[in-house]
Amino acid sequence: MPHVLVQEKTIECDYKENLCGVLLKTFVEIVCCGILYS
């Protein structure tokens, strides 16, 4: 998992998390954002 990439995309993924799941924000950012911004 490109943790650094996720960290840099935190702001962009912040509004995307609502589409993936709010409860698992941190985990979701790694998974969903990792897929959306691959």
PDBQT receptor file of N, H, CA, C and O in Angstrom, charges set to zero:
ATOM      1  N   MET A   1       0.829  -1.203   0.000  1.00  0.00    +0.000 N 
ATOM      2  CA  MET A   1       0.000   0.000   0.000  1.00  0.00    +0.000 C 
ATOM      3  C   MET A   1       0.878   1.274   0.000  1.00  0.00    +0.000 C 
ATOM      4  O   MET A   1       1.739   1.429   0.867  1.00  0.00    +0.000 OA
ATOM      5  N   PRO A   2       0.663   2.169  -0.957  1.00  0.00    +0.000 N 
ATOM      6  CA  PRO A   2       1.439   3.426  -1.018  1.00  0.00    +0.000 C 
ATOM      7  C   PRO A   2       0.955   4.422   0.013  1.00  0.00    +0.000 C 
ATOM      8  O   PRO A   2       0.215   5.352  -0.309  1.00  0.00    +0.000 OA
ATOM      9  N   HIS A   3       1.375   4.225   1.261  1.00  0.00    +0.000 N 
ATOM     10  H   HIS A   3       1.976   3.470   1.522  1.00  0.00    +0.000 HD
ATOM     11  CA  HIS A   3       0.899   5.090   2.357  1.00  0.00    +0.000 C 
ATOM     12  C   HIS A   3       1.220   6.555   2.106  1.00  0.00    +0.000 C 
ATOM     13  O   HIS A   3       0.433   7.441   2.442  1.00  0.00    +0.000 OA
ATOM     14  N   VAL A   4       2.383   6.802   1.512  1.00  0.00    +0.000 N 
ATOM     15  H   VAL A   4       3.021   6.082   1.239  1.00  0.00    +0.000 HD
ATOM     16  CA  VAL A   4       2.796   8.181   1.238  1.00  0.00    +0.000 C 
ATOM     17  C   VAL A   4       1.820   8.827   0.264  1.00  0.00    +0.000 C 
ATOM     18  O   VAL A   4       1.438   9.983   0.441  1.00  0.00    +0.000 OA
ATOM     19  N   LEU A   5       1.419   8.088  -0.760  1.00  0.00    +0.000 N 
ATOM     20  H   LEU A   5       1.730   7.148  -0.903  1.00  0.00    +0.000 HD
ATOM     21  CA  LEU A   5       0.481   8.607  -1.748  1.00  0.00    +0.000 C 
ATOM     22  C   LEU A   5      -0.846   8.956  -1.087  1.00  0.00    +0.000 C 
ATOM     23  O   LEU A   5      -1.442   9.993  -1.378  1.00  0.00    +0.000 OA
ATOM     24  N   VAL A   6      -1.302   8.080  -0.195  1.00  0.00    +0.000 N 
ATOM     25  H   VAL A   6      -0.818   7.237   0.041  1.00  0.00    +0.000 HD
ATOM     26  CA  VAL A   6      -2.554   8.312   0.522  1.00  0.00    +0.000 C 
ATOM     27  C   VAL A   6      -2.446   9.564   1.379  1.00  0.00    +0.000 C 
ATOM     28  O   VAL A   6      -3.378  10.366   1.439  1.00  0.00    +0.000 OA
ATOM     29  N   GLN A   7      -1.299   9.730   2.047  1.00  0.00    +0.000 N 
ATOM     30  H   GLN A   7      -0.542   9.079   1.998  1.00  0.00    +0.000 HD
ATOM     31  CA  GLN A   7      -1.090  10.901   2.894  1.00  0.00    +0.000 C 
ATOM     32  C   GLN A   7      -1.190  12.179   2.068  1.00  0.00    +0.000 C 
ATOM     33  O   GLN A   7      -1.785  13.164   2.506  1.00  0.00    +0.000 OA
ATOM     34  N   GLU A   8      -0.610  12.159   0.880  1.00  0.00    +0.000 N 
ATOM     35  H   GLU A   8      -0.127  11.359   0.524  1.00  0.00    +0.000 HD
ATOM     36  CA  GLU A   8      -0.622  13.345   0.013  1.00  0.00    +0.000 C 
ATOM     37  C   GLU A   8      -2.011  13.614  -0.550  1.00  0.00    +0.000 C 
ATOM     38  O   GLU A   8      -2.355  14.756  -0.856  1.00  0.00    +0.000 OA
ATOM     39  N   LYS A   9      -2.792  12.571  -0.684  1.00  0.00    +0.000 N 
ATOM     40  H   LYS A   9      -2.512  11.644  -0.436  1.00  0.00    +0.000 HD
ATOM     41  CA  LYS A   9      -4.133  12.700  -1.256  1.00  0.00    +0.000 C 
ATOM     42  C   LYS A   9      -5.212  12.800  -0.183  1.00  0.00    +0.000 C 
ATOM     43  O   LYS A   9      -6.401  12.686  -0.480  1.00  0.00    +0.000 OA
ATOM     44  N   THR A  10      -4.798  13.012   1.063  1.00  0.00    +0.000 N 
ATOM     45  H   THR A  10      -3.833  13.104   1.305  1.00  0.00    +0.000 HD
ATOM     46  CA  THR A  10      -5.760  13.053   2.176  1.00  0.00    +0.000 C 
ATOM     47  C   THR A  10      -6.862  14.082   1.933  1.00  0.00    +0.000 C 
ATOM     48  O   THR A  10      -8.036  13.800   2.174  1.00  0.00    +0.000 OA
ATOM     49  N   ILE A  11      -6.495  15.269   1.461  1.00  0.00    +0.000 N 
ATOM     50  H   ILE A  11      -5.541  15.498   1.266  1.00  0.00    +0.000 HD
ATOM     51  CA  ILE A  11      -7.470  16.334   1.221  1.00  0.00    +0.000 C 
ATOM     52  C   ILE A  11      -8.446  15.936   0.120  1.00  0.00    +0.000 C 
ATOM     53  O   ILE A  11      -9.650  16.156   0.244  1.00  0.00    +0.000 OA
ATOM     54  N   GLU A  12      -7.929  15.353  -0.952  1.00  0.00    +0.000 N 
ATOM     55  H   GLU A  12      -6.951  15.173  -1.053  1.00  0.00    +0.000 HD
ATOM     56  CA  GLU A  12      -8.784  14.947  -2.067  1.00  0.00    +0.000 C 
ATOM     57  C   GLU A  12      -9.681  13.783  -1.668  1.00  0.00    +0.000 C 
ATOM     58  O   GLU A  12     -10.829  13.686  -2.100  1.00  0.00    +0.000 OA
ATOM     59  N   CYS A  13      -9.131  12.898  -0.830  1.00  0.00    +0.000 N 
ATOM     60  H   CYS A  13      -8.198  12.976  -0.478  1.00  0.00    +0.000 HD
ATOM     61  CA  CYS A  13      -9.886  11.724  -0.406  1.00  0.00    +0.000 C 
ATOM     62  C   CYS A  13     -10.885  12.060   0.692  1.00  0.00    +0.000 C 
ATOM     63  O   CYS A  13     -11.814  11.294   0.948  1.00  0.00    +0.000 OA
ATOM     64  N   ASP A  14     -10.695  13.199   1.337  1.00  0.00    +0.000 N 
ATOM     65  H   ASP A  14      -9.940  13.821   1.129  1.00  0.00    +0.000 HD
ATOM     66  CA  ASP A  14     -11.557  13.597   2.449  1.00  0.00    +0.000 C 
ATOM     67  C   ASP A  14     -13.019  13.682   2.026  1.00  0.00    +0.000 C 
ATOM     68  O   ASP A  14     -13.901  13.272   2.782  1.00  0.00    +0.000 OA
ATOM     69  N   TYR A  15     -13.291  14.204   0.839  1.00  0.00    +0.000 N 
ATOM     70  H   TYR A  15     -12.575  14.537   0.225  1.00  0.00    +0.000 HD
ATOM     71  CA  TYR A  15     -14.682  14.306   0.379  1.00  0.00    +0.000 C 
ATOM     72  C   TYR A  15     -15.106  13.031  -0.336  1.00  0.00    +0.000 C 
ATOM     73  O   TYR A  15     -16.298  12.804  -0.546  1.00  0.00    +0.000 OA
ATOM     74  N   LYS A  16     -14.140  12.200  -0.710  1.00  0.00    +0.000 N 
ATOM     75  H   LYS A  16     -13.172  12.384  -0.540  1.00  0.00    +0.000 HD
ATOM     76  CA  LYS A  16     -14.449  10.937  -1.382  1.00  0.00    +0.000 C 
ATOM     77  C   LYS A  16     -14.862   9.867  -0.385  1.00  0.00    +0.000 C 
ATOM     78  O   LYS A  16     -15.589   8.936  -0.732  1.00  0.00    +0.000 OA
ATOM     79  N   GLU A  17     -14.389  10.000   0.879  1.00  0.00    +0.000 N 
ATOM     80  H   GLU A  17     -13.798  10.757   1.161  1.00  0.00    +0.000 HD
ATOM     81  CA  GLU A  17     -14.654   9.014   1.921  1.00  0.00    +0.000 C 
ATOM     82  C   GLU A  17     -16.148   8.791   2.124  1.00  0.00    +0.000 C 
ATOM     83  O   GLU A  17     -16.566   7.684   2.464  1.00  0.00    +0.000 OA
ATOM     84  N   ASN A  18     -16.959   9.831   1.920  1.00  0.00    +0.000 N 
ATOM     85  H   ASN A  18     -16.619  10.730   1.644  1.00  0.00    +0.000 HD
ATOM     86  CA  ASN A  18     -18.405   9.717   2.109  1.00  0.00    +0.000 C 
ATOM     87  C   ASN A  18     -19.009   8.690   1.154  1.00  0.00    +0.000 C 
ATOM     88  O   ASN A  18     -20.026   8.070   1.466  1.00  0.00    +0.000 OA
ATOM     89  N   LEU A  19     -18.383   8.513  -0.008  1.00  0.00    +0.000 N 
ATOM     90  H   LEU A  19     -17.557   9.017  -0.261  1.00  0.00    +0.000 HD
ATOM     91  CA  LEU A  19     -18.876   7.551  -0.983  1.00  0.00    +0.000 C 
ATOM     92  C   LEU A  19     -18.458   6.134  -0.609  1.00  0.00    +0.000 C 
ATOM     93  O   LEU A  19     -19.111   5.161  -0.986  1.00  0.00    +0.000 OA
ATOM     94  N   CYS A  20     -17.354   6.032   0.140  1.00  0.00    +0.000 N 
ATOM     95  H   CYS A  20     -16.824   6.822   0.447  1.00  0.00    +0.000 HD
ATOM     96  CA  CYS A  20     -16.816   4.716   0.499  1.00  0.00    +0.000 C 
ATOM     97  C   CYS A  20     -17.287   4.261   1.871  1.00  0.00    +0.000 C 
ATOM     98  O   CYS A  20     -17.601   3.086   2.062  1.00  0.00    +0.000 OA
ATOM     99  N   GLY A  21     -17.339   5.179   2.823  1.00  0.00    +0.000 N 
ATOM    100  H   GLY A  21     -17.084   6.134   2.667  1.00  0.00    +0.000 HD
ATOM    101  CA  GLY A  21     -17.754   4.818   4.184  1.00  0.00    +0.000 C 
ATOM    102  C   GLY A  21     -17.111   5.744   5.195  1.00  0.00    +0.000 C 
ATOM    103  O   GLY A  21     -15.890   5.898   5.220  1.00  0.00    +0.000 OA
ATOM    104  N   VAL A  22     -17.936   6.361   6.030  1.00  0.00    +0.000 N 
ATOM    105  H   VAL A  22     -18.928   6.235   6.009  1.00  0.00    +0.000 HD
ATOM    106  CA  VAL A  22     -17.431   7.334   6.991  1.00  0.00    +0.000 C 
ATOM    107  C   VAL A  22     -16.845   6.665   8.247  1.00  0.00    +0.000 C 
ATOM    108  O   VAL A  22     -15.881   7.162   8.830  1.00  0.00    +0.000 OA
ATOM    109  N   LEU A  23     -17.430   5.548   8.649  1.00  0.00    +0.000 N 
ATOM    110  H   LEU A  23     -18.213   5.144   8.175  1.00  0.00    +0.000 HD
ATOM    111  CA  LEU A  23     -17.013   4.906   9.894  1.00  0.00    +0.000 C 
ATOM    112  C   LEU A  23     -15.570   4.419   9.865  1.00  0.00    +0.000 C 
ATOM    113  O   LEU A  23     -14.859   4.496  10.867  1.00  0.00    +0.000 OA
ATOM    114  N   LEU A  24     -15.142   3.916   8.704  1.00  0.00    +0.000 N 
ATOM    115  H   LEU A  24     -15.719   3.854   7.890  1.00  0.00    +0.000 HD
ATOM    116  CA  LEU A  24     -13.782   3.395   8.594  1.00  0.00    +0.000 C 
ATOM    117  C   LEU A  24     -12.919   4.355   7.797  1.00  0.00    +0.000 C 
ATOM    118  O   LEU A  24     -12.250   3.968   6.839  1.00  0.00    +0.000 OA
ATOM    119  N   LYS A  25     -12.947   5.623   8.214  1.00  0.00    +0.000 N 
ATOM    120  H   LYS A  25     -13.491   5.938   8.992  1.00  0.00    +0.000 HD
ATOM    121  CA  LYS A  25     -12.280   6.690   7.476  1.00  0.00    +0.000 C 
ATOM    122  C   LYS A  25     -10.829   6.366   7.119  1.00  0.00    +0.000 C 
ATOM    123  O   LYS A  25     -10.448   6.407   5.949  1.00  0.00    +0.000 OA
ATOM    124  N   THR A  26     -10.026   6.047   8.131  1.00  0.00    +0.000 N 
ATOM    125  H   THR A  26     -10.336   6.014   9.081  1.00  0.00    +0.000 HD
ATOM    126  CA  THR A  26      -8.607   5.794   7.892  1.00  0.00    +0.000 C 
ATOM    127  C   THR A  26      -8.416   4.612   6.954  1.00  0.00    +0.000 C 
ATOM    128  O   THR A  26      -7.676   4.698   5.974  1.00  0.00    +0.000 OA
ATOM    129  N   PHE A  27      -9.088   3.509   7.261  1.00  0.00    +0.000 N 
ATOM    130  H   PHE A  27      -9.689   3.439   8.057  1.00  0.00    +0.000 HD
ATOM    131  CA  PHE A  27      -8.970   2.300   6.439  1.00  0.00    +0.000 C 
ATOM    132  C   PHE A  27      -9.502   2.545   5.034  1.00  0.00    +0.000 C 
ATOM    133  O   PHE A  27      -8.944   2.071   4.044  1.00  0.00    +0.000 OA
ATOM    134  N   VAL A  28     -10.595   3.299   4.976  1.00  0.00    +0.000 N 
ATOM    135  H   VAL A  28     -11.048   3.684   5.781  1.00  0.00    +0.000 HD
ATOM    136  CA  VAL A  28     -11.237   3.619   3.704  1.00  0.00    +0.000 C 
ATOM    137  C   VAL A  28     -10.334   4.473   2.828  1.00  0.00    +0.000 C 
ATOM    138  O   VAL A  28     -10.261   4.266   1.617  1.00  0.00    +0.000 OA
ATOM    139  N   GLU A  29      -9.649   5.428   3.437  1.00  0.00    +0.000 N 
ATOM    140  H   GLU A  29      -9.708   5.596   4.422  1.00  0.00    +0.000 HD
ATOM    141  CA  GLU A  29      -8.754   6.305   2.677  1.00  0.00    +0.000 C 
ATOM    142  C   GLU A  29      -7.660   5.490   2.012  1.00  0.00    +0.000 C 
ATOM    143  O   GLU A  29      -7.257   5.780   0.885  1.00  0.00    +0.000 OA
ATOM    144  N   ILE A  30      -7.179   4.468   2.715  1.00  0.00    +0.000 N 
ATOM    145  H   ILE A  30      -7.507   4.233   3.630  1.00  0.00    +0.000 HD
ATOM    146  CA  ILE A  30      -6.114   3.626   2.178  1.00  0.00    +0.000 C 
ATOM    147  C   ILE A  30      -6.655   2.759   1.035  1.00  0.00    +0.000 C 
ATOM    148  O   ILE A  30      -6.015   2.624  -0.008  1.00  0.00    +0.000 OA
ATOM    149  N   VAL A  31      -7.830   2.180   1.240  1.00  0.00    +0.000 N 
ATOM    150  H   VAL A  31      -8.350   2.289   2.087  1.00  0.00    +0.000 HD
ATOM    151  CA  VAL A  31      -8.406   1.273   0.249  1.00  0.00    +0.000 C 
ATOM    152  C   VAL A  31      -9.057   2.019  -0.912  1.00  0.00    +0.000 C 
ATOM    153  O   VAL A  31      -8.639   1.876  -2.061  1.00  0.00    +0.000 OA
ATOM    154  N   CYS A  32     -10.086   2.820  -0.606  1.00  0.00    +0.000 N 
ATOM    155  H   CYS A  32     -10.425   2.936   0.327  1.00  0.00    +0.000 HD
ATOM    156  CA  CYS A  32     -10.833   3.524  -1.644  1.00  0.00    +0.000 C 
ATOM    157  C   CYS A  32      -9.975   4.534  -2.397  1.00  0.00    +0.000 C 
ATOM    158  O   CYS A  32      -9.974   4.564  -3.628  1.00  0.00    +0.000 OA
ATOM    159  N   CYS A  33      -9.259   5.345  -1.665  1.00  0.00    +0.000 N 
ATOM    160  H   CYS A  33      -9.260   5.321  -0.665  1.00  0.00    +0.000 HD
ATOM    161  CA  CYS A  33      -8.428   6.353  -2.298  1.00  0.00    +0.000 C 
ATOM    162  C   CYS A  33      -7.280   5.695  -3.050  1.00  0.00    +0.000 C 
ATOM    163  O   CYS A  33      -6.838   6.192  -4.086  1.00  0.00    +0.000 OA
ATOM    164  N   GLY A  34      -6.808   4.587  -2.525  1.00  0.00    +0.000 N 
ATOM    165  H   GLY A  34      -7.167   4.184  -1.684  1.00  0.00    +0.000 HD
ATOM    166  CA  GLY A  34      -5.743   3.853  -3.202  1.00  0.00    +0.000 C 
ATOM    167  C   GLY A  34      -6.223   3.372  -4.562  1.00  0.00    +0.000 C 
ATOM    168  O   GLY A  34      -5.460   3.338  -5.529  1.00  0.00    +0.000 OA
ATOM    169  N   ILE A  35      -7.516   2.997  -4.625  1.00  0.00    +0.000 N 
ATOM    170  H   ILE A  35      -8.135   3.025  -3.840  1.00  0.00    +0.000 HD
ATOM    171  CA  ILE A  35      -8.104   2.516  -5.883  1.00  0.00    +0.000 C 
ATOM    172  C   ILE A  35      -8.479   3.687  -6.788  1.00  0.00    +0.000 C 
ATOM    173  O   ILE A  35      -8.187   3.672  -7.984  1.00  0.00    +0.000 OA
ATOM    174  N   LEU A  36      -9.123   4.693  -6.217  1.00  0.00    +0.000 N 
ATOM    175  H   LEU A  36      -9.360   4.705  -5.246  1.00  0.00    +0.000 HD
ATOM    176  CA  LEU A  36      -9.588   5.835  -6.997  1.00  0.00    +0.000 C 
ATOM    177  C   LEU A  36      -8.456   6.642  -7.617  1.00  0.00    +0.000 C 
ATOM    178  O   LEU A  36      -8.587   7.183  -8.715  1.00  0.00    +0.000 OA
ATOM    179  N   TYR A  37      -7.323   6.714  -6.879  1.00  0.00    +0.000 N 
ATOM    180  H   TYR A  37      -7.217   6.275  -5.987  1.00  0.00    +0.000 HD
ATOM    181  CA  TYR A  37      -6.221   7.545  -7.363  1.00  0.00    +0.000 C 
ATOM    182  C   TYR A  37      -5.026   6.737  -7.834  1.00  0.00    +0.000 C 
ATOM    183  O   TYR A  37      -3.918   7.264  -7.938  1.00  0.00    +0.000 OA
ATOM    184  N   SER A  38      -5.245   5.440  -8.125  1.00  0.00    +0.000 N 
ATOM    185  H   SER A  38      -6.144   5.011  -8.041  1.00  0.00    +0.000 HD
ATOM    186  CA  SER A  38      -4.140   4.600  -8.585  1.00  0.00    +0.000 C 
ATOM    187  C   SER A  38      -3.670   5.057  -9.957  1.00  0.00    +0.000 C 
ATOM    188  O   SER A  38      -2.743   4.474 -10.518  1.00  0.00    +0.000 OA
TER     189      SER A  38
